[in-house]
């Protein structure tokens, strides 16, 4: 199960390693995605928060990998 703490750790790693330092929080992102955030959602949210175009970014795969490192998949129901 995903937790706000897991996402906060991924956000901190994205900031430290890649400079994607935003005001996003695990709580706000889980709320936005109804508790079922994906690596793609994470990368897109960071791009949009930074005012960057997500479609053409070279950072997407790295951000998705950071998300997967810290956030376990939401169990299927």
Buried (B, 14 or more C-beta within 10 A) or exposed (E): EBBBEBBBBBBBBBBEEEEBBBEBEBEEBBEEBEEEBBBEBBBBBBBEBBEEEBEEBEBBEBBBEBBBEBBEEBEEE
